[in-house]
Amino acid sequence: MSERPLGDDMRKAIEAILLVVEDPVDPNTIAQVLEVPTDDVVATLRALRAEYVDQGRGFVLRSVAGGWRLYTDPGAAPYVERFVLAGRSGRLSQAALETLAIVAYKQPVTRTQISDIRGVDADGAVRSLVSRDLITEVGRESSPGQPLLYGTTSSFLERLGLDGAHQLPPLPSLSPPGPLPVEPAPGRYKAARSELDALAVTTPDDGPDAPEDGRP
């Protein structure tokens, strides 16, 4: 069976996959997702690689480490480097600061774990912090898919004047003071909630300076 490039719709799908992968993607994986022959996927990848070169695009498609991935064109390296370095001089966004704090205190941590903690997708913030050399890949988690693990860099420690992550200030305790309230008995949850709501309403007027007769 001879190889033949796929049609426009499949080409678009392959390009979309190449834009989101973190590591070189195996043609077999693409073929399974698109439900097409692997040989046709390989033929399409080769055609795209030649097309990008012929068109003089700012990116190239390479076959590396058993898979395929998009890279910036080597001829644009000086401009890419200038852009990355210029980006490092700017202030971190709130999303980047939150992500950096999570990595610093929870490392090693995966992107999914970061996103779960923040409640929003963390891919953009992670890429920004990696480009600024504040966090880096430190390995892979031993779970299905083996997602990448991230930790802080020596540059991060240098900027904070720390010898190691163990010198980070401790996180504040979010536990309420005193013993935990007694668990309501079965069937008493609704009544307990009503009592708490009533207490919340009366508490502001029951401070130590409030007069006993309720008059100002």
BALUM-978783 format. One record per residue: z, x, y of N, C-alpha, C in turn; residue in one letter. Coordinates in steps of 0.001 Angstrom, whole numbers, plus 500000, padded with zeros to 6 digits. Layout:
REM BALUM-978783
NODE	n_z	n_x	n_y	ca_z	ca_x	ca_y	c_z	c_x	c_y	kenu
NODE	Z	X	Y	Z	X	Y	Z	X	Y	A
...
REM end
This chain:
REM BALUM-978783
NODE	n_z	n_x	n_y	ca_z	ca_x	ca_y	c_z	c_x	c_y	kenu
NODE	500000	500852	498803	500000	500000	500000	500000	500881	501238	M
NODE	499006	500720	502089	498875	501581	503259	499765	501083	504395	S
NODE	500141	502065	505233	500957	501712	506398	500063	501084	507463	E
NODE	500618	500090	508164	499883	499499	509282	500890	499060	510333	R
NODE	500622	499371	511595	501547	498979	512664	501719	497463	512717	P
NODE	502910	497030	513095	503216	495607	513179	502661	495016	514471	L
NODE	502701	493678	514553	502193	492982	515727	503118	493121	516938	G
NODE	502703	492511	518059	503422	492665	519322	504870	492184	519242	D
NODE	505105	491048	518595	506466	490507	518524	507398	491464	517787	D
NODE	506922	492024	516690	507745	492951	515927	507938	494263	516681	M
NODE	506907	494680	517405	507034	495901	518223	508124	495711	519271	R
NODE	508138	494555	519922	509162	494272	520908	510556	494283	520270	K
NODE	510652	493724	519078	511937	493684	518386	512430	495094	518053	A
NODE	511504	495934	517602	511872	497313	517272	512333	498056	518524	I
NODE	511596	497874	519632	511981	498538	520877	513355	498059	521344	E
NODE	513628	496778	521197	514928	496242	521594	516053	496853	520760	A
NODE	515809	497022	519467	516815	497634	518591	517050	499081	518997	I
NODE	515963	499793	519294	516089	501204	519682	516893	501371	520970	L
NODE	516875	500373	521836	517585	500464	523107	519096	500299	522951	L
NODE	519545	499689	521864	520978	499416	521730	521679	500300	520694	V
NODE	520927	501050	519892	521571	501855	518856	522267	503058	519485	V
NODE	523414	503449	518919	524135	504625	519381	523701	505873	518634	E
NODE	523254	505698	517404	522830	506819	516561	521420	506534	516042	D
NODE	520710	507565	515595	519380	507336	515019	519419	506250	513946	P
NODE	518514	505296	514034	518521	504161	513113	517502	504378	512008	V
NODE	517916	504085	510794	517071	504247	509610	515978	503166	509597	D
NODE	514714	503533	509346	513647	502528	509264	513945	501436	508243	P
NODE	514651	501770	507174	514995	500757	506176	515876	499672	506775	N
NODE	516790	500067	507664	517665	499098	508313	516856	498167	509200	T
NODE	515926	498742	509968	515072	497919	510824	514238	496960	509976	I
NODE	513707	497468	508867	512874	496639	507995	513667	495458	507433	A
NODE	514929	495703	507070	515765	494628	506534	516050	493574	507592	Q
NODE	516302	494020	508828	516583	493078	509910	515362	492222	510229	V
NODE	514195	492866	510278	512967	492154	510638	512299	491485	509443	L
NODE	512770	491824	508240	512201	491277	507001	510714	491608	506883	E
NODE	510418	492889	507065	509047	493391	506947	509084	494663	506099	V
NODE	507941	495132	505598	507914	496352	504782	508356	497585	505594	P
NODE	509081	498472	504953	509543	499693	505610	508373	500563	506060	T
NODE	507329	500631	505229	506162	501441	505586	505544	500971	506899	D
NODE	505525	499648	507125	504959	499119	508363	505863	499453	509559	D
NODE	507162	499477	509333	508084	499859	510402	507851	501315	510793	V
NODE	507708	502187	509797	507470	503604	510063	506160	503784	510822	V
NODE	505128	503056	510414	503840	503146	511100	503963	502700	512557	A
NODE	504746	501659	512787	504947	501165	514154	505722	502173	514989	T
NODE	506735	502782	514409	507521	503792	515124	506647	504985	515514	L
NODE	505792	505404	514598	504895	506522	514905	503909	506145	516001	R
NODE	503429	504906	515976	502497	504454	517000	503180	504394	518365	A
NODE	504423	503918	518387	505174	503858	519636	505432	505256	520179	L
NODE	505772	506180	519288	506018	507565	519708	504786	508142	520399	R
NODE	503623	507953	519814	502387	508469	520408	502061	507740	521709	A
NODE	502323	506442	521736	502024	505644	522928	502858	506107	524116	E
NODE	504142	506383	523893	505009	506820	524986	504549	508171	525545	Y
NODE	504108	509060	524656	503623	510369	525103	502332	510211	525883	V
NODE	501403	509406	525376	500110	509209	526048	500282	508573	527423	D
NODE	501263	507699	527557	501482	507002	528824	502335	507815	529795	Q
NODE	502869	508945	529342	503691	509773	530201	504980	509088	530614	G
NODE	505619	508380	529688	506840	507653	530008	508012	508607	530239	R
NODE	509069	508104	530831	510246	508930	531102	511168	509059	529911	G
NODE	510757	508519	528777	511540	508624	527542	510597	508894	526382	F
NODE	511153	509425	525308	510370	509740	524117	511088	509164	522904	V
NODE	510342	508944	521853	510887	508443	520596	510827	509570	519569	L
NODE	511984	509878	518972	512044	510990	518033	512584	510544	516686	R
NODE	512108	511235	515651	512627	511054	514303	513606	512191	514038	S
NODE	514893	511879	513998	515928	512901	513810	516997	512383	512847	V
NODE	517564	513295	512083	518696	512983	511194	518436	511761	510314	A
NODE	517213	511626	509843	516899	510518	508942	516676	509191	509619	G
NODE	516624	509177	510947	516424	507922	511672	515599	508141	512924	G
NODE	515491	507094	513739	514700	507141	514963	515572	506714	516136	W
NODE	515336	507375	517297	516126	507058	518487	515345	507451	519733	R
NODE	515591	506715	520829	514982	507023	522116	515791	508097	522844	L
NODE	515073	509022	523502	515713	510075	524292	514982	510183	525624	Y
NODE	515675	510728	526624	514991	510977	527897	513982	512106	527704	T
NODE	512887	512038	528462	511867	513075	528357	512414	514405	528868	D
NODE	512200	515493	528136	512716	516802	528571	512271	517194	529974	P
NODE	511087	516754	530384	510604	517099	531709	511405	516461	532831	G
NODE	512135	515400	532518	512944	514721	533532	514386	515203	533530	A
NODE	514696	516221	532722	516075	516684	532578	516750	517038	533900	A
NODE	516083	517755	534830	516762	518096	536089	517189	516871	536890	P
NODE	516362	515822	536870	516684	514625	537629	517800	513825	536946	Y
NODE	517755	513774	535622	518812	513085	534883	520148	513782	535099	V
NODE	520125	515112	535047	521358	515876	535260	521906	515634	536670	E
NODE	521014	515611	537662	521436	515385	539042	522053	513991	539187	R
NODE	521449	513011	538526	521959	511641	538592	523332	511541	537950	F
NODE	523490	512162	536780	524766	512099	536066	525865	512781	536874	V
NODE	525562	513939	537428	526555	514673	538211	526923	513909	539477	L
NODE	525932	513253	540089	526218	512467	541287	527114	511280	540950	A
NODE	526899	510706	539761	527718	509572	539355	529161	509959	539117	G
NODE	529388	511218	538732	530756	511637	538446	531607	511737	539707	R
NODE	530954	511938	540849	531714	512130	542079	532225	510812	542654	S
NODE	531665	509678	542203	532093	508392	542720	533420	507955	542118	G
NODE	533998	506929	542725	535254	506397	542232	535008	505577	540974	R
NODE	536001	505551	540108	535903	504757	538894	536064	503282	539233	L
NODE	535288	502454	538556	535425	501014	538732	536707	500541	538052	S
NODE	537106	499309	538357	538299	498749	537726	538130	498682	536218	Q
NODE	536921	498298	535778	536657	498219	534337	536796	499593	533689	A
NODE	536285	500641	534362	536381	501996	533812	537830	502460	533769	A
NODE	538613	502149	534797	540021	502544	534820	540797	501865	533685	L
NODE	540535	500576	533476	541211	499860	532393	540836	500455	531039	E
NODE	539546	500745	530875	539085	501320	529610	539680	502701	529396	T
NODE	539741	503512	530436	540312	504853	530331	541789	504780	529944	L
NODE	542515	503842	530505	543934	503690	530166	544100	503306	528702	A
NODE	543241	502418	528217	543323	502010	526813	543068	503189	525890	I
NODE	542024	503956	526204	541700	505120	525364	542845	506133	525405	V
NODE	543404	506376	526599	544458	507377	526737	545684	507025	525907	A
NODE	546048	505747	525876	547281	505348	525192	547072	504923	523744	Y
NODE	545846	504538	523378	545607	504041	522015	544768	504982	521175	K
NODE	544345	506125	521730	543430	507019	521011	544014	507492	519684	Q
NODE	543094	507681	518692	541659	507383	518732	541407	505883	518599	P
NODE	540397	505386	519316	540147	503954	519374	538647	503707	519392	V
NODE	538201	502606	518803	536780	502261	518754	536400	501377	519938	T
NODE	535106	501246	520174	534638	500373	521256	535064	498934	521015	R
NODE	534995	498502	519760	535378	497125	519444	536845	496883	519768	T
NODE	537700	497847	519428	539120	497701	519724	539368	497657	521231	Q
NODE	538625	498483	521975	538755	498469	523436	538340	497111	523982	I
NODE	537219	496589	523490	536730	495291	523954	537719	494182	523626	S
NODE	538342	494260	522435	539318	493244	522045	540523	493260	522980	D
NODE	540970	494446	523359	542140	494555	524239	541806	494045	525644	I
NODE	540625	494424	526158	540241	494019	527518	539736	492582	527571	R
NODE	539251	492073	526452	538731	490714	526443	537297	490605	526902	G
NODE	536655	491738	527191	535244	491762	527594	534577	492970	526948	V
NODE	533243	492948	526927	532503	494057	526340	532776	495351	527117	D
NODE	533018	496440	526389	533406	497704	527023	532326	498770	526951	A
NODE	531133	498431	526484	530096	499443	526281	529758	500189	527572	D
NODE	529557	499450	528668	529187	500087	529931	530260	501030	530435	G
NODE	531519	500590	530363	532625	501428	530824	532765	502676	529960	A
NODE	532577	502527	528655	532677	503678	527749	531592	504694	528069	V
NODE	530359	504224	528264	529263	505146	528600	529545	505876	529906	R
NODE	530081	505157	530892	530399	505775	532176	531457	506864	532020	S
NODE	532484	506595	531237	533561	507573	531051	533089	508777	530243	L
NODE	532203	508554	529275	531646	509671	528513	530801	510554	529427	V
NODE	529998	509930	530294	529135	510700	531188	529957	511512	532190	S
NODE	531156	511053	532504	532031	511773	533434	532931	512780	532712	R
NODE	532752	512907	531402	533541	513842	530601	535038	513527	530666	D
NODE	535366	512229	530694	536768	511818	530661	537181	511382	529263	L
NODE	536234	510854	528488	536475	510538	527086	535307	511074	526270	I
NODE	535519	511215	524958	534471	511747	524095	534647	511220	522684	T
NODE	533607	511356	521872	533681	510960	520472	534551	511961	519718	E
NODE	535503	511443	518954	536428	512323	518222	536364	512129	516712	V
NODE	535445	511286	516251	535317	511070	514810	534846	509664	514524	G
NODE	535020	509242	513289	534633	507897	512872	535776	507257	512090	R
NODE	535928	505960	512272	536964	505220	511565	536532	504988	510125	E
NODE	537476	505077	509203	537170	504884	507785	537204	503401	507437	S
NODE	536316	502637	508048	536197	501209	507795	534717	500894	507659	S
NODE	534361	499694	507189	532940	499369	507046	532160	499633	508328	P
NODE	531049	500353	508190	530242	500711	509340	530647	502007	509993	G
NODE	531851	502477	509705	532375	503723	510268	532097	503840	511767	Q
NODE	532672	502936	512572	532435	502994	514020	532996	504265	514638	P
NODE	532407	504673	515748	532842	505872	516450	534236	505682	517041	L
NODE	535015	506758	517012	536338	506767	517629	536285	507594	518905	L
NODE	536996	507159	519921	537000	507847	521211	538408	508310	521580	Y
NODE	538453	509453	522268	539706	509989	522773	539459	510656	524110	G
NODE	540521	511042	524787	540378	511690	526088	539972	513153	525915	T
NODE	539442	513741	526972	538947	515121	526947	539920	516063	527655	T
NODE	539648	517354	527530	540445	518344	528248	540255	518191	529745	S
NODE	539056	517735	530170	538807	517493	531586	539723	516404	532115	S
NODE	539965	515376	531311	540886	514296	531701	542291	514854	531908	F
NODE	542738	515701	530970	544072	516280	531091	544171	517193	532310	L
NODE	543101	517949	532560	543104	518857	533714	543239	518088	535023	E
NODE	542533	516971	535123	542565	516196	536365	543936	515572	536605	R
NODE	544650	515278	535530	545990	514691	535674	547086	515751	535639	L
NODE	546700	517005	535380	547692	518076	535323	548620	517979	534125	G
NODE	548075	517566	532981	548875	517384	531767	548489	518418	530722	L
NODE	549466	518780	529887	549177	519664	528762	548634	518883	527573	D
NODE	548976	517634	527484	548527	516806	526372	548794	515344	526667	G
NODE	548210	514471	525827	548377	513033	526036	549825	512593	525875	A
NODE	550624	513413	525176	552035	513048	524986	552812	513064	526293	H
NODE	552246	513684	527336	552926	513735	528629	552573	512559	529538	Q
NODE	551772	511647	529055	551472	510449	529843	552756	509655	530057	L
NODE	552920	509024	531203	554134	508228	531439	554223	507086	530441	P
NODE	555433	506727	530020	555570	505644	529033	555140	504313	529608	P
NODE	554613	503473	528755	554211	502135	529177	555443	501278	529412	L
NODE	555426	500405	530420	556587	499536	530659	556747	498530	529538	P
NODE	557984	498169	529250	558254	497182	528210	557945	495791	528740	S
NODE	557203	495033	527973	556855	493670	528367	557736	492641	527679	L
NODE	558731	493105	526922	559625	492183	526223	560638	491608	527194	S
NODE	560950	490316	527140	561935	489723	528055	563329	490273	527750	P
NODE	564197	490396	528774	565552	490896	528539	566377	489903	527731	P
NODE	567375	490440	527045	568270	489590	526281	567700	489204	524933	G
NODE	568492	488472	524142	568041	488076	522796	566947	487028	522871	P
NODE	566129	486973	521831	565076	485975	521768	565672	484586	521612	L
NODE	565036	483558	522199	565565	482193	522053	565521	481737	520600	P
NODE	566412	480802	520296	566485	480277	518927	565231	479475	518619	V
NODE	564677	479700	517454	563481	478968	517030	563823	477489	516870	E
NODE	563076	476589	517529	563365	475153	517385	563202	474705	515941	P
NODE	564003	473713	515578	563900	473156	514230	562600	472382	514094	A
NODE	562090	472187	512875	560868	471410	512683	560954	470055	513380	P
NODE	559944	469698	514121	559940	468430	514833	560562	468483	516212	G
NODE	561142	469646	516581	561819	469773	517868	561009	470551	518894	R
NODE	559809	470983	518547	559018	471809	519463	558662	471050	520742	Y
NODE	558281	469792	520607	557904	469016	521786	559097	468813	522706	K
NODE	560251	468511	522123	561450	468306	522928	561880	469602	523604	A
NODE	561768	470739	522887	562142	472034	523457	561227	472381	524616	A
NODE	559951	472041	524477	559012	472312	525564	559366	471495	526801	R
NODE	559756	470235	526602	560140	469375	527721	561377	469921	528415	S
NODE	562330	470450	527639	563546	471022	528222	563219	472256	529054	E
NODE	562298	473096	528570	561899	474285	529321	561200	473906	530615	L
NODE	560333	472885	530554	559636	472440	531755	560623	471905	532785	D
NODE	561620	471149	532325	562628	470620	533243	563439	471744	533861	A
NODE	563759	472773	533074	564519	473914	533574	563723	474668	534628	L
NODE	562413	474797	534418	561572	475504	535380	561525	474769	536714	A
NODE	561625	473442	536681	561583	472653	537914	562888	472761	538683	V
NODE	564019	472767	537978	565326	472762	538641	565819	474139	539016	T
NODE	565322	475186	538356	565840	476527	538590	565712	477006	540026	T
NODE	564560	476802	540742	564427	477334	542100	565494	476844	543057	P
NODE	566051	475618	542863	567053	475077	543772	568474	475356	543314	D
NODE	568649	476051	542199	569972	476269	541638	570434	477685	541826	D
NODE	569928	478403	542842	570313	479787	543075	571728	479888	543569	G
NODE	572277	481108	543691	573671	481301	544076	573960	480851	545500	P
NODE	572920	480746	546378	573154	480352	547763	572982	478864	547994	D
NODE	572628	478115	546944	572417	476685	547112	573757	475973	547274	A
NODE	573908	475024	548265	575162	474296	548450	575429	473355	547300	P
NODE	576722	473095	547041	577080	472267	545891	576641	470817	546091	E
NODE	576639	470316	547333	576285	468917	547553	574801	468716	547741	D
NODE	573983	469807	547680	572542	469688	547777	572049	469609	549187	G
NODE	572972	469601	550236	572503	469562	551622	572279	470967	552160	R
NODE	571340	471149	553113	571086	472480	553706	572261	472929	554527	P
REM end
